[in-house]
Amino acid sequence: MRVRRKRAFALILLITLLLAPLGELGATAGPYYYRVRLSWADAASQKGAFVILQNAINMASSLPGYKVFDEEGRVVWPEEATEPPETTPISPEDIDLSRLTPALRDEYHAALTALTAAREAVTTADNKLRSYGGVPVLPGDYYEKREWLDRLNAGGTPIQAATVRYHNLYNIGTTPDTSRVDGARINGTVFAMGEKVSDPALRERYRLPWTSYERAATGGAIYIRERFIDRGQDTNYFQKFNVAHDSQTPLWHQYMQGIQAPWSESRRLYAAYANSNTLSGEIFFEIPVFPGLPNADLPQRAPGGGAAAEGEDGTAAEMPTGSEFPSGETEALGEEPAATITEAAEPADPEATGTPDSPAEALSPETSGVAVRSVRSQPQTDESTMGETELFPGQLLSPVDYSQLDAARDAVFIGELQQFPTSYHEALIALHLSYPQWRFIAVPARDTWDNIVLEQMTPRRNLIEDTPDNNAAGFVANHVVEDGSNFVQVTRKAVEYYMDPRNFLTVPYIFMFERLSTLSPAQTLAGVQKIFEGNSDMLAIAQIVFDAARATNTSAYMLAGRIRIEVSEGTRMANNARGTIDVRYPPLRPGADSLSFMSREQQIAALSAYINGYETARLRYEQYQTDLATLQTARSALAAARTRYDQAKAAAEAYLGGSLPLDPGDLDGNGRVTTTDLLLLRQALLGLRTLTDAQCRAADLDGNGRVSTTDLLIMRQALLGLRRLY
């Protein structure tokens, strides 16, 4: 036993010594951060911290004076911030070497050679360091994982198996935690365990803990209903733009930051209806009406040609009934914004839904600039043609055609239509003629259009993907990544486009306004399955989700869409939705299961892969540190070589310019001390010759400040080889 303990201690000591160069980084769990600051010491100036180096560089590049620092305070961007590159051209031809003394010529050559070699060394070391693409990231918990693996390989008991699964289907409570792998999902699992809700009554109402798919689906639906739907955010649009007049939550309260999310989700909801053949059923749409919405009310002409009387709010005072609806002339609406942007999330199958899949398909070629929107004068039964033209502010609106409406048959719709500004009418009429059972409810906004647009411009409230389409449309304010890999701040133009309901009163986009607080009879299990199509985990719980919608009288398609958005990972669900996260044993890698949900063999395989990955990272990190030290040494040598070269060049140039003394004793300037120099000095001492100031300084060999017989003696001794001048 004592021998085994000694061996174990020796093994631990060996590993400790091997990992010593890692310092604190090797023992730190979680991601490695790159911080954007003015200086490392000025922590208050920090604008962001990123796991992905390029995201940090993107932000720093847009902020004058800002740099990117690694975990240890080293500048990793820009490169020139740590060591300016050597750019000054050098060439032997810069100096007339033939005119230099041998000593100056030799020093210049030596300095030039050293500088050239130092530059090459820095270039080589710098290229080697760049090949890493940043500081290698090391996983943490090495010793613990190593001990687990050793124990299992020795036949020990596997990590205790989890006895309960906690499912979080809607990602509720997944607040960020970058200190550990899957930190946000672990927080979501803690919520599913019921540990974030202290009130017993709330825990019971939300069906916490979520130990089954049934409890998670129903409890989560109740949570979403109470936190959003029942508080005035009763559509996907209102859950993005919380503008309904009866909302009981602050204006900034929103489910999503992505400004295109309602647009994207509307396609998914439409596909569920279209593929279950229930589009003709009764579906309610709640559409906002804004005070001060630009060009909301268009003047209508009565049959006699005179303008119809208007009410105080600018809308038509009374809408005629039957076939005597007023006709109007074309009215310009201002400047045309860009067309609909290609969906960013998982799109519904355009072939299955018959919807346009890109801006080019959504608009005809003539819609560049000011165009005329065609009027649908006949009910449409061919769903494939719906949505091909859309109402954009800035296009010329054709006269609203009320002639297809019948006072008796369409009485309910006419009553609904009167609640909307005139600029909504044409699109709503077209929808009604195609789908007579659809209902349209006007919801007054809580504030004026201008005020709400201004509020929506708050930084980070609305983000958009930084794509070529969005850039071309003028929707991207800058290229600073605020979330994910490419979500950036939007422009006012983007807010005005995506918040204006008139841009989306077509199929499929009308479904962003679908009422969520009621399970529509038109919704079916087949529709839920359509939303879950391609994901085996989700298809397995489709009935459970549909039952949860029935139990809570909530839109089944909204719940299914929410699950699809939040926890879909290819053909599977995320680990926190499947219930394979154990907070006692966090996943080793993002998206993986906890060890407690694995067999002994699976645990050994997972731990071995983790340790191997760690060893690879450790060796890479150690090599990086070595290469970094080499680069720093090379840069120091380059600085010294540059100084030496500058001094040698300056001395040569000064010599050639006549401002430097000659070499001691070289009075004739031939580069060496000869008997001629002795003769010149004797003549100067005898008064037979005058020396220049430079020659006098060179001839003062004893350094007493004057040329004397002592200097003559020193020179004679040097010529005879009895002493050295220097």
C-alpha positions in Angstrom: 0.0 0.0 0.0 2.8 2.4 0.9 4.5 1.7 -2.5 1.3 2.4 -4.4 0.8 5.7 -2.5 4.4 6.7 -3.4 3.8 5.8 -7.0 0.6 7.8 -7.1 2.3 10.8 -5.5 5.1 10.6 -8.0 2.6 10.5 -10.9 0.8 13.6 -9.6 4.1 15.3 -9.1 5.2 14.5 -12.6 2.0 15.8 -14.1 2.3 18.9 -12.0 5.8 19.6 -13.3 4.7 18.9 -16.9 1.8 21.4 -16.6 3.8 24.0 -14.7 4.3 26.3 -17.7 0.6 26.5 -18.1 0.2 28.7 -15.1 -3.3 29.7 -14.2 -4.6 29.2 -17.7 -4.2 25.4 -17.5 -6.4 25.2 -14.4 -9.1 27.5 -15.6 -12.3 26.0 -16.7 -14.5 27.6 -19.4 -13.8 29.6 -22.5 -10.8 31.8 -23.1 -11.8 35.4 -23.6 -10.5 38.2 -25.8 -11.3 41.6 -24.3 -11.8 44.9 -26.2 -10.4 47.8 -24.2 -8.5 51.0 -24.6 -5.8 49.6 -22.4 -5.5 46.5 -20.2 -5.3 48.6 -17.1 -8.4 50.5 -17.9 -11.0 47.8 -17.2 -13.8 50.4 -17.2 -13.2 51.0 -20.9 -14.0 47.4 -21.8 -16.6 47.2 -24.6 -16.9 43.4 -24.8 -15.4 40.0 -24.2 -15.5 37.4 -26.9 -14.5 33.7 -27.2 -14.1 34.1 -30.9 -11.0 36.3 -31.7 -12.4 37.6 -35.0 -15.5 38.9 -33.2 -13.3 40.9 -30.8 -11.3 42.3 -33.7 -14.5 43.3 -35.5 -15.6 45.4 -32.6 -12.2 46.9 -31.9 -11.7 47.9 -35.5 -14.8 50.1 -35.3 -13.7 51.8 -32.1 -10.7 54.3 -32.5 -7.9 53.5 -30.1 -9.3 50.2 -28.9 -7.3 47.0 -28.8 -7.9 43.3 -28.3 -6.2 41.7 -25.2 -5.9 38.1 -24.3 -6.5 36.7 -20.8 -3.1 37.8 -19.6 -3.3 41.3 -20.9 -1.2 40.9 -24.0 -2.3 42.8 -27.1 -3.3 40.4 -29.8 -4.7 43.0 -32.2 -3.6 45.1 -33.8 -0.2 43.5 -34.5 1.6 46.8 -34.7 0.3 47.7 -31.3 2.9 45.4 -29.7 5.8 45.8 -32.1 5.8 48.2 -35.1 7.0 46.3 -38.2 10.5 47.1 -39.6 9.7 49.0 -42.8 12.7 51.3 -43.3 14.5 50.3 -46.4 18.2 49.6 -46.0 20.9 49.1 -48.6 24.7 49.1 -48.7 24.4 51.7 -51.6 23.0 54.2 -49.1 26.6 54.8 -48.0 29.7 55.5 -50.1 31.8 52.8 -48.5 34.9 53.6 -50.5 35.3 56.9 -48.7 35.0 55.5 -45.2 37.9 54.6 -43.0 38.3 50.8 -42.5 37.0 51.0 -39.0 33.8 52.8 -40.0 33.4 50.5 -43.1 33.7 47.4 -41.0 31.2 48.6 -38.3 28.6 49.6 -41.0 28.9 46.2 -42.7 28.6 44.4 -39.3 25.5 46.5 -38.3 23.9 46.0 -41.7 24.4 42.2 -41.5 23.0 42.0 -38.0 20.0 44.1 -38.9 19.2 41.9 -41.9 19.5 38.7 -39.9 17.3 40.1 -37.1 14.6 41.1 -39.5 14.6 37.6 -41.0 14.4 36.1 -37.6 11.4 38.3 -36.6 9.6 37.5 -39.8 10.1 33.8 -39.4 9.0 33.8 -35.7 6.0 36.1 -36.4 4.8 33.8 -39.2 5.1 30.8 -36.9 3.0 32.5 -34.2 0.4 33.6 -36.7 -0.2 30.0 -37.7 -1.9 29.4 -34.4 -4.7 31.8 -35.1 -4.6 33.1 -31.6 -3.8 31.6 -28.2 -4.8 27.9 -28.1 -7.7 27.3 -25.7 -7.1 24.8 -22.9 -10.0 22.8 -21.3 -10.1 22.8 -17.5 -10.6 20.1 -14.9 -7.7 18.0 -16.2 -6.9 16.3 -12.9 -10.5 15.4 -12.1 -11.1 14.0 -15.5 -7.8 12.1 -15.4 -8.7 10.6 -12.1 -12.1 9.5 -13.4 -10.5 7.8 -16.4 -7.8 6.1 -14.4 -10.5 4.8 -12.0 -12.7 3.4 -14.8 -9.7 1.8 -16.6 -8.7 0.1 -13.3 -12.2 -1.4 -13.1 -13.6 1.1 -10.6 -17.3 2.1 -10.3 -18.6 4.3 -13.1 -19.8 7.8 -12.4 -23.1 7.6 -10.7 -25.9 7.2 -13.2 -28.6 10.0 -13.2 -32.0 8.8 -12.0 -34.0 11.8 -13.2 -34.1 13.7 -16.5 -35.1 17.4 -16.5 -36.4 18.7 -19.8 -36.5 22.3 -20.9 -38.2 22.4 -24.3 -38.5 26.2 -24.6 -35.1 27.1 -23.3 -36.7 29.0 -20.4 -34.2 30.4 -17.8 -31.1 29.7 -20.0 -29.3 32.8 -18.9 -25.7 33.0 -20.1 -22.9 31.5 -18.2 -19.6 31.4 -20.1 -17.6 30.0 -17.2 -18.4 26.4 -18.1 -19.3 24.2 -21.0 -23.0 24.6 -21.9 -23.4 27.1 -19.0 -26.6 28.6 -20.4 -28.2 25.2 -20.8 -27.1 24.2 -17.4 -29.0 27.2 -16.0 -32.0 26.1 -18.1 -31.7 22.7 -16.5 -31.6 24.3 -13.0 -34.8 26.1 -13.9 -36.4 22.9 -15.1 -35.5 21.4 -11.7 -37.5 24.1 -10.1 -34.7 25.7 -8.2 -35.1 29.2 -9.7 -38.8 29.4 -8.6 -39.1 29.7 -4.9 -42.9 30.2 -4.7 -44.5 26.8 -4.2 -47.7 27.9 -5.9 -45.8 29.0 -9.0 -43.8 25.8 -9.0 -47.1 23.9 -9.0 -48.7 26.1 -11.7 -45.7 25.7 -14.0 -45.6 22.0 -13.4 -42.1 22.2 -12.0 -39.9 20.2 -11.9 -40.0 19.3 -15.5 -39.3 15.6 -15.1 -41.1 14.5 -18.2 -41.8 15.8 -21.7 -45.5 16.2 -20.7 -44.7 18.4 -17.7 -42.1 20.4 -19.7 -44.4 21.0 -22.6 -47.4 22.1 -20.6 -45.6 23.9 -17.8 -43.5 25.8 -20.3 -46.6 26.7 -22.3 -48.2 28.1 -19.1 -45.1 30.1 -18.4 -45.0 31.6 -21.9 -48.7 32.4 -21.8 -48.5 34.2 -18.5 -45.2 36.0 -19.2 -46.0 37.1 -22.7 -49.4 36.2 -24.2 -51.7 37.2 -21.3 -49.8 40.4 -20.8 -50.6 41.9 -24.2 -48.0 40.2 -26.4 -50.5 37.9 -28.2 -48.7 37.5 -31.5 -45.2 36.8 -32.7 -45.1 40.4 -33.9 -46.0 41.7 -30.4 -43.5 39.4 -28.8 -40.9 41.2 -30.9 -42.4 44.7 -30.9 -44.3 45.1 -27.6 -46.5 48.0 -28.9 -50.1 46.8 -28.1 -52.0 49.4 -26.2 -53.2 46.9 -23.6 -49.7 45.5 -22.9 -48.9 45.0 -19.3 -45.1 44.8 -19.8 -42.6 47.6 -20.5 -42.1 48.7 -24.1 -38.7 47.1 -24.2 -40.0 43.7 -23.1 -39.4 41.3 -26.0 -38.9 37.6 -26.7 -36.3 38.0 -29.4 -33.6 40.5 -30.5 -33.5 39.5 -34.1 -35.6 42.0 -36.0 -36.4 39.4 -38.7 -37.6 36.8 -36.3 -41.4 37.4 -36.8 -40.9 37.5 -40.5 -39.0 34.2 -40.4 -41.4 32.5 -38.1 -44.5 33.5 -40.1 -43.3 31.2 -42.9 -43.1 28.3 -40.6 -46.6 28.8 -39.2 -48.0 29.3 -42.7 -46.3 26.0 -43.8 -48.0 24.2 -41.0 -51.4 25.3 -42.1 -50.8 24.9 -45.8 -49.5 21.3 -45.5 -52.3 20.2 -43.3 -54.9 21.8 -45.7 -56.4 24.0 -43.0 -55.8 27.5 -44.4 -59.4 28.0 -45.1 -60.4 27.7 -41.5 -61.1 30.5 -39.0 -57.9 32.1 -38.0 -57.6 35.4 -36.1 -55.0 38.0 -36.8 -54.2 40.9 -34.5 -52.7 43.8 -36.5 -51.3 47.0 -34.9 -52.5 50.4 -35.9 -50.1 53.3 -35.1 -51.1 56.9 -34.5 -49.0 59.0 -36.9 -48.1 56.1 -39.2 -46.8 57.8 -42.4 -49.3 57.8 -45.3 -51.7 55.7 -43.3 -54.9 57.3 -44.7 -55.3 57.8 -48.4 -58.0 60.2 -49.7 -60.9 58.3 -51.3 -63.1 59.6 -54.0 -66.9 59.3 -54.0 -68.6 58.1 -57.1 -69.3 61.7 -58.2 -65.6 62.6 -58.1 -65.6 64.6 -54.9 -63.5 63.7 -52.0 -65.2 61.7 -49.3 -65.8 63.3 -46.0 -63.1 62.5 -43.4 -63.4 62.1 -39.7 -61.3 63.9 -37.2 -58.7 61.1 -37.2 -58.2 61.3 -40.9 -60.0 58.1 -41.8 -63.1 57.9 -44.0 -66.0 59.2 -42.0 -68.3 56.4 -43.3 -67.6 53.5 -45.6 -70.4 52.9 -48.2 -71.9 49.5 -48.3 -72.7 47.1 -51.2 -71.3 47.8 -54.6 -71.1 51.6 -54.1 -67.6 51.6 -52.6 -65.7 54.8 -53.5 -62.9 54.5 -56.0 -59.8 56.6 -55.8 -56.9 57.8 -57.8 -53.4 56.5 -57.4 -51.6 58.0 -54.4 -47.8 58.2 -53.9 -46.6 56.9 -50.5 -43.1 58.3 -50.4 -39.8 56.5 -50.7 -39.7 52.7 -51.3 -37.7 50.6 -48.8 -35.9 47.4 -49.7 -37.7 44.2 -50.4 -38.1 41.4 -48.0 -34.8 39.9 -46.8 -34.1 36.2 -47.2 -35.0 34.2 -44.0 -32.2 33.7 -41.6 -33.7 30.9 -39.5 -34.7 27.5 -40.7 -37.0 28.3 -43.7 -40.2 26.5 -44.5 -39.9 24.6 -47.7 -40.8 27.0 -50.5 -41.8 24.2 -52.8 -44.2 22.9 -50.2 -45.7 26.3 -49.3 -45.6 28.1 -52.6 -44.0 31.2 -51.0 -41.2 33.3 -52.3 -37.8 32.4 -51.0 -35.9 35.6 -51.8 -36.4 39.3 -52.4 -36.1 38.6 -56.1 -39.0 36.2 -56.0 -41.1 38.4 -53.7 -41.1 41.3 -56.0 -41.3 41.7 -59.8 -38.4 43.4 -61.6 -40.4 46.5 -62.0 -40.4 47.2 -58.3 -37.0 48.8 -58.3 -37.8 52.4 -57.7 -41.4 53.6 -57.7 -43.8 51.0 -59.0 -47.5 50.4 -59.2 -49.0 47.5 -57.1 -51.4 45.4 -59.0 -54.9 45.2 -57.6 -56.4 41.7 -57.0 -59.9 42.1 -58.3 -60.7 38.4 -58.1 -60.6 36.0 -55.2 -57.5 33.8 -55.3 -57.7 30.2 -54.8 -54.2 29.3 -56.1 -52.0 29.7 -53.0 -48.8 29.6 -55.1 -49.5 33.1 -56.3 -50.1 34.6 -52.9 -47.4 36.9 -51.7 -45.8 37.5 -55.0 -46.5 41.3 -54.7 -46.3 43.1 -51.4 -47.4 46.5 -50.2 -44.3 48.6 -49.6 -44.5 52.2 -48.4 -43.1 54.2 -51.3 -44.9 52.3 -54.1 -47.8 53.9 -55.9 -51.0 52.4 -54.4 -53.7 51.5 -57.0 -57.2 52.7 -56.1 -58.7 50.5 -53.5 -61.2 48.2 -55.2 -64.2 47.6 -52.9 -66.4 46.2 -55.7 -65.7 42.6 -54.8 -67.2 43.0 -51.3 -70.9 42.3 -50.6 -72.6 44.2 -47.8 -74.5 41.1 -46.6 -72.0 38.4 -47.2 -69.0 40.4 -46.0 -70.6 42.4 -43.2 -68.3 41.1 -40.5 -65.2 41.8 -42.6 -66.4 45.3 -43.6 -66.8 46.1 -39.9 -63.3 44.9 -39.2 -62.0 46.8 -42.2 -63.4 50.1 -41.0 -61.0 49.9 -38.0 -57.9 50.1 -40.2 -56.4 53.1 -42.0 -57.1 53.2 -45.8 -53.5 52.1 -46.7 -54.3 48.7 -45.1 -57.5 48.1 -47.1 -56.3 46.7 -50.4 -54.1 44.0 -48.9 -56.7 43.0 -46.3 -59.4 42.8 -49.0 -57.2 40.6 -51.1 -56.7 38.3 -48.1 -60.4 38.2 -47.3 -61.4 37.3 -50.8 -59.0 34.4 -50.8 -59.7 33.3 -47.2 -63.2 34.5 -46.1 -63.0 32.8 -42.7 -60.0 34.8 -41.6 -60.6 37.5 -39.1 -58.7 40.8 -38.8 -58.6 42.7 -35.5 -57.1 46.2 -35.3 -55.0 46.7 -32.2 -54.2 50.3 -31.3 -50.5 50.9 -30.5 -49.5 52.3 -27.1 -47.7 55.3 -28.5 -47.1 57.2 -31.7 -45.1 55.8 -34.6 -42.2 58.2 -34.2 -41.9 57.6 -30.5 -41.9 53.9 -30.8 -39.4 53.9 -33.7 -37.1 56.1 -31.6 -37.4 53.7 -28.7 -36.6 50.7 -30.9 -33.4 52.3 -31.9 -32.0 51.7 -28.4 -28.6 49.8 -28.9 -28.9 46.0 -29.0 -32.7 46.1 -28.8 -32.9 45.1 -32.5 -30.2 43.1 -34.2 -29.9 41.7 -37.7 -27.6 39.3 -39.5 -24.7 40.9 -41.2 -25.4 39.5 -44.6 -24.9 40.9 -48.2 -28.7 41.2 -48.6 -29.1 43.1 -45.4 -26.2 45.3 -46.2 -27.6 46.1 -49.7 -31.0 46.9 -48.2 -29.4 49.5 -45.8 -30.5 47.5 -42.7 -27.0 47.1 -41.2 -25.8 50.0 -39.0 -22.3 48.7 -38.5 -20.3 45.5 -38.5 -19.8 45.2 -34.8 -21.0 41.8 -33.7 -23.4 42.1 -30.8 -24.6 38.5 -30.5 -24.0 35.1 -32.0 -21.5 35.0 -34.8 -22.8 37.8 -37.0 -25.8 39.7 -35.5 -25.2 43.5 -35.5 -27.1 46.7 -34.8 -29.9 47.7 -37.2 -30.5 51.0 -38.9 -33.7 53.1 -38.5 -34.6 52.1 -42.0 -34.7 48.4 -40.8 -36.9 49.3 -37.8 -39.3 51.2 -39.9 -39.6 48.4 -42.5 -40.0 45.5 -40.1 -42.3 47.3 -37.7 -44.7 48.6 -40.4 -47.5 46.1 -40.6 -48.4 47.1 -44.1 -45.3 45.4 -45.4 -46.5 42.0 -44.3 -50.2 41.9 -45.1 -49.6 39.0 -47.5 -49.3 35.3 -47.4 -47.3 33.9 -45.7 -46.1 36.9 -43.7 -49.6 37.7 -42.3 -49.0 34.9 -39.8 -46.7 37.0 -37.7 -50.0 38.6 -36.6 -51.8 35.4 -35.8 -53.4 35.3 -32.4 -51.6 33.0 -30.0 -54.0 33.0 -27.1 -56.4 30.5 -28.7 -55.9 27.1 -30.1 -57.4 27.6 -33.5 -59.6 24.8 -34.8 -57.6 25.1 -38.0 -54.5 23.8 -36.2 -53.8 20.1 -36.3 -51.4 17.5 -35.2 -50.3 17.2 -38.8 -49.4 20.9 -38.7 -47.2 20.4 -35.6 -45.5 17.5 -37.3 -44.8 19.7 -40.3 -43.1 22.2 -38.1 -41.0 19.3 -36.5 -40.3 17.8 -39.9 -36.7 16.4 -40.2 -36.1 16.3 -36.4 -36.7 12.8 -35.1 -36.7 13.8 -31.4 -39.3 16.5 -32.0 -41.5 14.3 -34.1 -41.6 11.8 -31.2 -43.2 14.5 -28.9 -45.5 16.1 -31.5 -48.6 14.7 -29.8 -47.4 15.8 -26.4 -46.9 19.4 -27.7 -50.3 19.4 -29.3 -51.9 18.2 -26.1 -50.1 20.9 -24.2 -51.6 23.5 -26.5 -55.1 22.1 -25.9 -54.6 22.0 -22.2 -53.5 25.7 -22.2 -55.7 26.9 -25.1 -52.6 28.3 -26.7 -51.5 28.2 -30.3 -50.0 24.7 -31.0 -48.0 26.1 -33.9 -46.5 28.8 -31.8 -45.4 26.3 -29.2 -44.0 24.0 -31.9 -42.2 26.9 -33.6 -40.7 28.0 -30.3 -39.4 24.5 -29.6 -38.0 24.3 -33.2 -36.2 27.6 -32.8 -34.9 27.1 -29.3 -33.7 23.5 -29.1 -33.3 22.1 -32.6 -29.9 20.7 -33.5 -30.2 19.0 -36.9 -32.1 15.8 -36.5 -32.0 15.9 -32.7 -33.0 18.1 -29.8 -30.4 19.9 -27.6 -29.1 18.1 -24.6 -31.1 20.2 -22.1 -34.3 19.5 -24.0 -33.6 15.8 -24.1 -32.8 15.9 -20.4 -29.3 14.6 -20.6 -27.6 17.4 -18.7 -26.7 16.5 -15.1 -25.7 19.7 -13.2 -23.4 17.5 -11.0 -21.5 16.4 -14.0 -21.5 19.1 -16.7 -21.0 18.0 -20.3 -17.4 17.6 -21.4 -18.1 19.3 -24.7 -20.8 21.7 -25.9 -23.9 19.8 -26.8 -22.7 16.5 -25.3 -24.5 14.4 -22.7 -23.4 14.4 -19.1 -21.3 11.4 -18.1 -24.0 10.2 -15.7 -26.2 9.4 -18.7 -23.6 7.1 -20.3 -22.5 3.5 -19.8 -19.1 2.6 -18.5 -17.8 2.1 -22.0 -19.2 5.5 -23.1 -17.8 7.2 -20.1 -14.3 5.8 -20.8 -14.6 6.9 -24.5 -15.8 10.4 -23.6 -13.1 10.9 -20.9 -10.4 9.5 -23.2 -11.3 11.9 -26.0 -11.4 14.8 -23.5 -8.0 13.9 -22.1 -6.5 13.4 -25.5 -7.9 16.8 -26.6 -6.4 18.3 -23.5 -3.0 16.8 -24.1 -3.1 18.1 -27.7 -4.1 21.5 -26.5 -1.4 21.4 -23.8 1.4 20.6 -26.2 0.1 23.2 -28.6 0.0 25.8 -25.9 3.5 25.0 -24.7 4.8 25.2 -28.2 2.9 28.5 -28.6 4.6 29.8 -25.4 8.0 28.8 -26.8 7.3 30.4 -30.1 6.0 33.5 -28.4 9.2 33.8 -26.3 11.2 33.3 -29.5 9.4 36.1 -31.2 9.8 38.4 -28.2 13.6 37.6 -28.1 13.8 38.2 -31.9 12.1 41.5 -31.6 14.4 42.6 -28.8 17.4 41.6 -31.0 15.9 43.4 -33.9 15.5 46.6 -31.8 19.2 46.3 -30.7 20.3 45.7 -34.3 18.3 48.6 -35.5 19.9 50.9 -32.9 23.4 49.6 -33.8 22.7 50.1 -37.5 21.3 53.6 -37.0 24.4 54.5 -35.0 26.8 53.1 -37.6 25.0 54.8 -40.4 24.9 58.1 -38.6 28.7 57.9 -37.9 29.4 57.1 -41.5 27.3 59.9 -42.8 28.8 62.3 -40.3 32.2 61.3 -41.3 31.4 61.8 -45.0 30.0 65.2 -44.1 33.2 66.3 -42.4 31.7 66.7 -38.9 33.6 63.7 -37.4 37.3 63.6 -36.7 39.5 61.2 -38.6 40.7 58.0 -37.1 43.4 58.8 -34.5 46.7 59.6 -36.4 45.2 59.2 -39.9 46.0 62.8 -40.9 46.1 62.3 -44.6 42.7 60.4 -44.6 43.9 57.3 -46.5 42.3 54.9 -44.0 45.5 53.9 -42.2 48.4 55.4 -40.1 51.6 55.7 -42.2 54.9 57.6 -42.2 53.1 60.2 -44.2 50.9 61.0 -41.2 54.1 61.1 -39.0 55.7 63.6 -41.5 52.5 65.7 -41.5 52.5 65.8 -37.7 56.2 66.7 -37.5 55.6 69.5 -40.0 52.7 70.8 -37.9 54.8 70.8 -34.7 57.6 72.6 -36.5 55.2 75.2 -37.8 55.8 74.1 -41.4 52.2 73.0 -41.9 48.7 73.9 -40.6 46.3 71.1 -39.6 42.5 71.4 -39.9 40.4 71.3 -36.7 39.4 67.7 -37.5 43.1 66.8 -38.1 44.1 68.4 -34.8 41.5 66.4 -32.9 42.7 63.3 -34.6 46.3 64.1 -33.9 45.7 64.7 -30.2 46.7 61.2 -29.3 47.4 61.7 -25.6 44.1 63.6 -25.2 45.4 66.6 -23.4 43.6 69.0 -25.7 46.5 70.0 -27.9 48.9 68.6 -30.4 52.3 68.3 -28.8 55.6 66.4 -29.0 54.0 63.7 -26.9 51.6 63.0 -29.7 54.6 62.8 -32.1 56.3 60.3 -29.8 53.1 58.2 -29.6 52.8 58.1 -33.4 56.4 57.1 -33.8 56.0 54.3 -31.3 52.8 53.1 -33.2 54.6 53.1 -36.5 57.5 51.1 -35.0 55.0 48.7 -33.5 55.9 49.6 -29.9 52.3 50.6 -29.0 48.7 50.6 -30.3 46.8 53.8 -30.9 43.4 52.3 -30.0 
